[in-house]
Amino acid sequence: MDWLHCVSKTAKRLLPDNTFLKVRNGYYALRKKLTPVLRIIHGTFDTAALRQHLEETLDPDFEILMVHSSVNHMLPYYDGNPLELIRMLIDFCGPDRTLVMPAFFFGDPKIGSVIDTFKANPLFDLNKTPSQMGLATELFRRATGVIQSRHPVYRVSALGPLAKALTEGHENASGPAGSGSPFEYMAARNTLIIGIGKSFDVMTQTHHVEGIMGDAFPIPRKADTENIIVTVLDGQEKIPVILRGSGIQGHFNIARLPQLLDKGDLKCWKFHHVPFFAAKAHTVTSKLIAAAKQGKTLYDPF
């Protein structure tokens, strides 16, 4: 995992919100001041160079491309913008492959967590609620022809021949990443998951294993986990969705992921100092299931 992401996640967990924001803003201010030096040291690239790099680096054998991205983490080396990135990824996939991006919602920052948010107002407007996964994901969500899954937290957006099949029924899934979710669909198809400006700690596919194994997952769960009913508004349609807490009694530690995969299953690298990763969805799911059956998971006990 990229050291910066490790430090950021640790600081987010340990520091009060106000302190964390001050530290993060201070880091970004310092990085901005150092931009000329950083660009000299690591070089720069535009959207065309990024596409060429993807073509030279990624395995072209895929039906679905699931992209986790952060244009902010590509700076100051990337000379493009979020809209250029989205247009390039759509063109990169072409008409015969399906592009997928997260459009997650983790709650109103003015209220608190997503649970607190939906307790205060159990309504989720599918079309009006923006993605909290970066501007690029929001631009993609709004693009012509893109279909959204109807889940109030782990919503995904998709464009391409498999978009409808991938997104439909998410509101009825056993869990946000469990049976009946887009993550199960991606594990069943030839799906390549990549990170652009992101390390593998954002890979939501890793939660598929606990979602589909249920009680067979070897980490204790709380018996009294609270469920919340949220009404998803999709135009004039109202869809009740049950948000089920996982109840898993452990700390999620995705830094252990490479230990549970085989060599070559997860590729991590940098391009002009920007972090990238790539893995196949089926491989991640199948290897984590095999590990869980041996009592090995990505969770550390509390």
C-alpha beads as a LAMMPS data file, in Angstrom:
LAMMPS data file: protein, C-alpha beads

302 atoms
301 bonds

1 atom types
1 bond types

-500.0 500.0 xlo xhi
-500.0 500.0 ylo yhi
-500.0 500.0 zlo zhi

Masses

1 110.0

Atoms # bond

1 1 1 0.000 0.000 0.000
2 1 1 1.236 3.513 -0.819
3 1 1 2.822 5.078 2.282
4 1 1 0.820 8.295 1.902
5 1 1 -2.467 6.383 1.924
6 1 1 -1.330 4.454 5.004
7 1 1 -0.487 7.657 6.874
8 1 1 -3.748 9.279 5.777
9 1 1 -5.889 6.319 6.893
10 1 1 -4.096 6.116 10.245
11 1 1 -4.455 9.857 10.840
12 1 1 -8.134 9.721 9.884
13 1 1 -8.704 6.950 12.404
14 1 1 -6.720 8.459 15.275
15 1 1 -7.210 12.216 14.991
16 1 1 -10.335 14.268 15.692
17 1 1 -12.052 15.394 12.482
18 1 1 -11.035 19.052 12.852
19 1 1 -7.408 18.132 13.511
20 1 1 -7.336 15.720 10.581
21 1 1 -8.694 18.393 8.233
22 1 1 -6.054 20.876 9.408
23 1 1 -3.278 18.332 8.837
24 1 1 -4.640 17.377 5.409
25 1 1 -5.059 20.992 4.318
26 1 1 -1.530 21.729 5.507
27 1 1 -0.213 18.838 3.422
28 1 1 -2.019 20.041 0.294
29 1 1 -0.767 23.605 0.841
30 1 1 2.809 22.351 1.150
31 1 1 2.445 20.160 -1.936
32 1 1 1.166 23.142 -3.904
33 1 1 4.197 25.190 -2.918
34 1 1 6.493 22.342 -3.938
35 1 1 4.743 21.737 -7.271
36 1 1 7.571 23.076 -9.492
37 1 1 10.155 20.920 -7.705
38 1 1 7.968 17.790 -7.705
39 1 1 7.243 18.150 -11.425
40 1 1 10.959 18.436 -12.162
41 1 1 11.738 15.346 -10.074
42 1 1 8.936 13.051 -11.271
43 1 1 7.922 14.580 -14.590
44 1 1 4.427 15.178 -15.936
45 1 1 1.926 13.438 -18.194
46 1 1 -1.245 14.337 -20.056
47 1 1 -4.350 12.270 -20.808
48 1 1 -2.925 10.873 -24.048
49 1 1 0.193 9.676 -22.225
50 1 1 -1.985 8.128 -19.519
51 1 1 -3.982 6.192 -22.107
52 1 1 -0.794 4.968 -23.762
53 1 1 0.480 3.851 -20.364
54 1 1 -2.739 1.899 -19.691
55 1 1 -2.559 0.253 -23.110
56 1 1 1.047 -0.781 -22.492
57 1 1 0.526 -1.923 -18.891
58 1 1 -2.928 -3.484 -18.496
59 1 1 -4.001 -6.942 -19.590
60 1 1 -6.363 -6.221 -22.522
61 1 1 -8.393 -9.379 -21.830
62 1 1 -11.408 -8.044 -19.919
63 1 1 -15.155 -7.531 -20.383
64 1 1 -15.583 -5.075 -17.526
65 1 1 -13.216 -2.376 -16.275
66 1 1 -13.882 -1.260 -12.696
67 1 1 -11.987 1.981 -12.062
68 1 1 -11.168 3.519 -8.698
69 1 1 -9.658 6.940 -9.261
70 1 1 -8.486 10.178 -7.692
71 1 1 -7.472 13.064 -9.907
72 1 1 -6.438 14.925 -6.766
73 1 1 -3.878 12.226 -5.988
74 1 1 -2.587 12.464 -9.568
75 1 1 -1.548 16.062 -9.001
76 1 1 0.752 17.867 -9.562
77 1 1 1.993 15.441 -12.222
78 1 1 -1.195 15.059 -14.284
79 1 1 -1.853 17.896 -16.731
80 1 1 -5.384 16.766 -17.604
81 1 1 -8.692 17.155 -15.778
82 1 1 -11.498 14.857 -14.547
83 1 1 -13.617 15.270 -17.686
84 1 1 -10.676 14.358 -19.942
85 1 1 -10.035 11.301 -17.778
86 1 1 -13.641 10.103 -18.075
87 1 1 -13.774 10.631 -21.825
88 1 1 -10.519 8.739 -22.229
89 1 1 -11.705 5.785 -20.111
90 1 1 -14.973 5.552 -22.063
91 1 1 -13.057 5.560 -25.337
92 1 1 -10.491 3.130 -23.913
93 1 1 -13.245 0.594 -23.153
94 1 1 -14.987 1.193 -26.468
95 1 1 -18.472 -0.079 -27.389
96 1 1 -17.820 -3.753 -26.615
97 1 1 -16.632 -3.463 -23.019
98 1 1 -18.274 -2.045 -19.900
99 1 1 -16.837 0.724 -17.738
100 1 1 -17.801 0.799 -14.047
101 1 1 -17.012 3.354 -11.359
102 1 1 -18.086 3.723 -7.719
103 1 1 -20.604 6.442 -6.882
104 1 1 -20.696 5.778 -3.147
105 1 1 -22.435 7.916 -0.530
106 1 1 -21.162 7.751 3.038
107 1 1 -23.396 10.339 4.648
108 1 1 -23.900 14.063 5.011
109 1 1 -20.715 15.516 6.589
110 1 1 -22.879 18.044 8.451
111 1 1 -24.756 15.209 10.159
112 1 1 -22.149 12.461 10.572
113 1 1 -21.992 8.864 9.422
114 1 1 -24.241 7.384 6.760
115 1 1 -26.236 5.683 9.529
116 1 1 -26.744 8.990 11.350
117 1 1 -27.669 10.633 8.044
118 1 1 -30.357 8.102 7.182
119 1 1 -31.687 8.049 10.730
120 1 1 -32.217 11.800 10.403
121 1 1 -33.728 11.488 6.920
122 1 1 -34.226 7.986 5.454
123 1 1 -34.471 9.207 1.858
124 1 1 -31.899 8.858 -0.921
125 1 1 -32.452 10.601 -4.257
126 1 1 -30.631 8.389 -6.732
127 1 1 -30.310 11.021 -9.430
128 1 1 -29.667 14.121 -7.314
129 1 1 -27.283 12.760 -4.677
130 1 1 -23.700 13.208 -5.930
131 1 1 -20.978 10.615 -5.696
132 1 1 -18.530 11.162 -2.855
133 1 1 -15.748 9.296 -4.641
134 1 1 -14.291 12.270 -6.497
135 1 1 -15.335 14.626 -9.278
136 1 1 -14.439 12.136 -12.015
137 1 1 -16.921 9.592 -10.655
138 1 1 -19.640 12.242 -10.476
139 1 1 -19.011 13.326 -14.063
140 1 1 -19.222 9.701 -15.148
141 1 1 -22.422 9.152 -13.154
142 1 1 -24.039 12.027 -15.046
143 1 1 -22.759 10.999 -18.482
144 1 1 -25.192 10.053 -21.235
145 1 1 -26.149 6.382 -21.209
146 1 1 -24.724 5.620 -17.757
147 1 1 -26.860 3.357 -15.545
148 1 1 -26.758 3.482 -11.746
149 1 1 -27.399 0.704 -9.286
150 1 1 -30.140 1.577 -6.793
151 1 1 -28.240 1.215 -3.536
152 1 1 -28.128 4.216 -1.180
153 1 1 -24.542 3.635 -0.021
154 1 1 -22.552 1.421 -2.410
155 1 1 -24.141 2.693 -5.622
156 1 1 -22.100 2.025 -8.767
157 1 1 -22.354 3.570 -12.235
158 1 1 -21.849 1.595 -15.439
159 1 1 -21.714 2.228 -19.175
160 1 1 -21.586 -0.457 -21.833
161 1 1 -23.238 -3.695 -22.975
162 1 1 -23.259 -5.267 -19.484
163 1 1 -24.251 -2.118 -17.582
164 1 1 -27.922 -3.018 -17.077
165 1 1 -27.261 -6.586 -15.963
166 1 1 -24.475 -5.461 -13.645
167 1 1 -26.479 -2.761 -11.855
168 1 1 -29.978 -4.225 -11.683
169 1 1 -31.230 -5.666 -8.422
170 1 1 -28.586 -4.072 -6.215
171 1 1 -31.359 -2.732 -3.979
172 1 1 -32.418 -6.331 -3.249
173 1 1 -28.927 -7.731 -2.632
174 1 1 -28.151 -9.560 0.610
175 1 1 -25.632 -6.834 1.398
176 1 1 -23.972 -3.924 -0.409
177 1 1 -21.237 -6.197 -1.777
178 1 1 -22.877 -9.576 -1.215
179 1 1 -25.121 -11.917 -3.192
180 1 1 -27.051 -10.101 -5.902
181 1 1 -24.726 -7.091 -5.887
182 1 1 -22.649 -5.683 -8.755
183 1 1 -19.588 -7.100 -7.004
184 1 1 -20.941 -10.626 -7.347
185 1 1 -21.661 -9.941 -11.014
186 1 1 -18.144 -8.614 -11.559
187 1 1 -16.628 -11.649 -9.845
188 1 1 -18.582 -13.903 -12.218
189 1 1 -17.391 -12.084 -15.342
190 1 1 -13.996 -11.200 -16.740
191 1 1 -13.538 -8.020 -14.726
192 1 1 -10.332 -6.046 -14.349
193 1 1 -10.208 -3.731 -11.330
194 1 1 -7.745 -0.858 -11.525
195 1 1 -6.742 2.119 -9.428
196 1 1 -5.601 5.381 -11.003
197 1 1 -4.176 7.672 -8.353
198 1 1 -5.326 5.147 -5.757
199 1 1 -3.717 2.295 -3.860
200 1 1 -5.447 -1.064 -3.434
201 1 1 -6.909 -0.091 -0.060
202 1 1 -9.968 1.276 -1.916
203 1 1 -10.795 -2.055 -3.599
204 1 1 -14.418 -2.683 -2.582
205 1 1 -14.315 -6.137 -4.176
206 1 1 -12.505 -7.339 -1.059
207 1 1 -15.791 -7.037 0.889
208 1 1 -17.545 -9.475 -1.441
209 1 1 -16.222 -12.491 0.450
210 1 1 -17.827 -11.627 3.784
211 1 1 -21.035 -10.693 1.985
212 1 1 -21.494 -14.047 0.268
213 1 1 -20.082 -16.340 2.960
214 1 1 -22.510 -15.127 5.618
215 1 1 -22.275 -17.134 8.829
216 1 1 -19.475 -19.242 7.324
217 1 1 -17.180 -16.210 7.416
218 1 1 -14.742 -16.980 10.265
219 1 1 -15.088 -13.676 12.156
220 1 1 -17.735 -13.318 14.893
221 1 1 -20.707 -11.043 14.187
222 1 1 -22.994 -9.188 16.549
223 1 1 -26.376 -10.845 16.827
224 1 1 -28.251 -7.567 17.370
225 1 1 -26.974 -5.582 14.375
226 1 1 -29.325 -2.709 13.599
227 1 1 -31.020 -2.550 10.193
228 1 1 -32.312 0.689 8.655
229 1 1 -34.926 1.048 5.932
230 1 1 -34.079 3.756 3.387
231 1 1 -36.385 4.887 0.597
232 1 1 -34.519 5.291 -2.679
233 1 1 -36.112 7.837 -5.023
234 1 1 -35.554 7.003 -8.687
235 1 1 -37.531 9.644 -10.497
236 1 1 -41.148 9.040 -9.476
237 1 1 -40.429 5.537 -8.214
238 1 1 -39.875 4.842 -4.512
239 1 1 -37.879 1.739 -3.580
240 1 1 -37.498 0.595 0.051
241 1 1 -33.994 -0.699 0.719
242 1 1 -32.876 -2.426 3.897
243 1 1 -29.393 -1.394 5.028
244 1 1 -28.041 -4.357 6.925
245 1 1 -25.027 -3.869 9.155
246 1 1 -22.362 -6.527 8.758
247 1 1 -21.921 -6.846 12.521
248 1 1 -18.372 -8.098 11.982
249 1 1 -16.388 -7.753 15.186
250 1 1 -13.011 -6.889 13.782
251 1 1 -10.906 -4.104 12.327
252 1 1 -10.668 -4.232 8.528
253 1 1 -6.983 -4.341 7.585
254 1 1 -6.641 -4.395 3.811
255 1 1 -2.862 -4.026 4.084
256 1 1 -2.887 -7.818 4.546
257 1 1 -4.373 -8.388 1.097
258 1 1 -1.072 -9.228 -0.662
259 1 1 -0.452 -11.946 1.933
260 1 1 -3.740 -13.675 1.037
261 1 1 -3.175 -13.545 -2.724
262 1 1 -0.613 -15.307 -4.865
263 1 1 2.292 -13.527 -6.487
264 1 1 1.089 -11.687 -9.567
265 1 1 -2.566 -11.549 -8.493
266 1 1 -2.223 -7.931 -7.411
267 1 1 -0.031 -5.572 -9.396
268 1 1 0.997 -2.226 -7.887
269 1 1 3.198 0.356 -9.530
270 1 1 3.770 4.068 -10.035
271 1 1 3.674 6.195 -13.157
272 1 1 5.289 9.601 -12.658
273 1 1 4.980 8.984 -8.911
274 1 1 1.212 8.389 -9.189
275 1 1 0.025 5.088 -7.606
276 1 1 -1.743 2.442 -9.721
277 1 1 -2.981 -1.080 -9.067
278 1 1 -4.678 -3.851 -11.048
279 1 1 -6.338 -7.158 -10.143
280 1 1 -9.032 -9.480 -11.509
281 1 1 -12.304 -9.467 -9.545
282 1 1 -12.741 -13.254 -9.747
283 1 1 -9.210 -13.815 -8.470
284 1 1 -9.671 -11.491 -5.499
285 1 1 -12.978 -13.088 -4.508
286 1 1 -11.917 -16.711 -4.995
287 1 1 -8.588 -16.315 -3.194
288 1 1 -10.182 -14.521 -0.231
289 1 1 -12.846 -17.224 0.049
290 1 1 -10.156 -19.918 0.045
291 1 1 -8.218 -18.023 2.718
292 1 1 -11.339 -17.495 4.847
293 1 1 -12.031 -21.232 4.807
294 1 1 -8.606 -21.601 6.418
295 1 1 -9.446 -18.953 9.013
296 1 1 -7.476 -16.173 7.327
297 1 1 -9.218 -12.870 6.596
298 1 1 -8.562 -9.158 6.204
299 1 1 -9.957 -8.532 9.675
300 1 1 -7.982 -8.103 12.884
301 1 1 -9.942 -8.879 16.061
302 1 1 -10.926 -5.962 18.279

Bonds

1 1 1 2
2 1 2 3
3 1 3 4
4 1 4 5
5 1 5 6
6 1 6 7
7 1 7 8
8 1 8 9
9 1 9 10
10 1 10 11
11 1 11 12
12 1 12 13
13 1 13 14
14 1 14 15
15 1 15 16
16 1 16 17
17 1 17 18
18 1 18 19
19 1 19 20
20 1 20 21
21 1 21 22
22 1 22 23
23 1 23 24
24 1 24 25
25 1 25 26
26 1 26 27
27 1 27 28
28 1 28 29
29 1 29 30
30 1 30 31
31 1 31 32
32 1 32 33
33 1 33 34
34 1 34 35
35 1 35 36
36 1 36 37
37 1 37 38
38 1 38 39
39 1 39 40
40 1 40 41
41 1 41 42
42 1 42 43
43 1 43 44
44 1 44 45
45 1 45 46
46 1 46 47
47 1 47 48
48 1 48 49
49 1 49 50
50 1 50 51
51 1 51 52
52 1 52 53
53 1 53 54
54 1 54 55
55 1 55 56
56 1 56 57
57 1 57 58
58 1 58 59
59 1 59 60
60 1 60 61
61 1 61 62
62 1 62 63
63 1 63 64
64 1 64 65
65 1 65 66
66 1 66 67
67 1 67 68
68 1 68 69
69 1 69 70
70 1 70 71
71 1 71 72
72 1 72 73
73 1 73 74
74 1 74 75
75 1 75 76
76 1 76 77
77 1 77 78
78 1 78 79
79 1 79 80
80 1 80 81
81 1 81 82
82 1 82 83
83 1 83 84
84 1 84 85
85 1 85 86
86 1 86 87
87 1 87 88
88 1 88 89
89 1 89 90
90 1 90 91
91 1 91 92
92 1 92 93
93 1 93 94
94 1 94 95
95 1 95 96
96 1 96 97
97 1 97 98
98 1 98 99
99 1 99 100
100 1 100 101
101 1 101 102
102 1 102 103
103 1 103 104
104 1 104 105
105 1 105 106
106 1 106 107
107 1 107 108
108 1 108 109
109 1 109 110
110 1 110 111
111 1 111 112
112 1 112 113
113 1 113 114
114 1 114 115
115 1 115 116
116 1 116 117
117 1 117 118
118 1 118 119
119 1 119 120
120 1 120 121
121 1 121 122
122 1 122 123
123 1 123 124
124 1 124 125
125 1 125 126
126 1 126 127
127 1 127 128
128 1 128 129
129 1 129 130
130 1 130 131
131 1 131 132
132 1 132 133
133 1 133 134
134 1 134 135
135 1 135 136
136 1 136 137
137 1 137 138
138 1 138 139
139 1 139 140
140 1 140 141
141 1 141 142
142 1 142 143
143 1 143 144
144 1 144 145
145 1 145 146
146 1 146 147
147 1 147 148
148 1 148 149
149 1 149 150
150 1 150 151
151 1 151 152
152 1 152 153
153 1 153 154
154 1 154 155
155 1 155 156
156 1 156 157
157 1 157 158
158 1 158 159
159 1 159 160
160 1 160 161
161 1 161 162
162 1 162 163
163 1 163 164
164 1 164 165
165 1 165 166
166 1 166 167
167 1 167 168
168 1 168 169
169 1 169 170
170 1 170 171
171 1 171 172
172 1 172 173
173 1 173 174
174 1 174 175
175 1 175 176
176 1 176 177
177 1 177 178
178 1 178 179
179 1 179 180
180 1 180 181
181 1 181 182
182 1 182 183
183 1 183 184
184 1 184 185
185 1 185 186
186 1 186 187
187 1 187 188
188 1 188 189
189 1 189 190
190 1 190 191
191 1 191 192
192 1 192 193
193 1 193 194
194 1 194 195
195 1 195 196
196 1 196 197
197 1 197 198
198 1 198 199
199 1 199 200
200 1 200 201
201 1 201 202
202 1 202 203
203 1 203 204
204 1 204 205
205 1 205 206
206 1 206 207
207 1 207 208
208 1 208 209
209 1 209 210
210 1 210 211
211 1 211 212
212 1 212 213
213 1 213 214
214 1 214 215
215 1 215 216
216 1 216 217
217 1 217 218
218 1 218 219
219 1 219 220
220 1 220 221
221 1 221 222
222 1 222 223
223 1 223 224
224 1 224 225
225 1 225 226
226 1 226 227
227 1 227 228
228 1 228 229
229 1 229 230
230 1 230 231
231 1 231 232
232 1 232 233
233 1 233 234
234 1 234 235
235 1 235 236
236 1 236 237
237 1 237 238
238 1 238 239
239 1 239 240
240 1 240 241
241 1 241 242
242 1 242 243
243 1 243 244
244 1 244 245
245 1 245 246
246 1 246 247
247 1 247 248
248 1 248 249
249 1 249 250
250 1 250 251
251 1 251 252
252 1 252 253
253 1 253 254
254 1 254 255
255 1 255 256
256 1 256 257
257 1 257 258
258 1 258 259
259 1 259 260
260 1 260 261
261 1 261 262
262 1 262 263
263 1 263 264
264 1 264 265
265 1 265 266
266 1 266 267
267 1 267 268
268 1 268 269
269 1 269 270
270 1 270 271
271 1 271 272
272 1 272 273
273 1 273 274
274 1 274 275
275 1 275 276
276 1 276 277
277 1 277 278
278 1 278 279
279 1 279 280
280 1 280 281
281 1 281 282
282 1 282 283
283 1 283 284
284 1 284 285
285 1 285 286
286 1 286 287
287 1 287 288
288 1 288 289
289 1 289 290
290 1 290 291
291 1 291 292
292 1 292 293
293 1 293 294
294 1 294 295
295 1 295 296
296 1 296 297
297 1 297 298
298 1 298 299
299 1 299 300
300 1 300 301
301 1 301 302
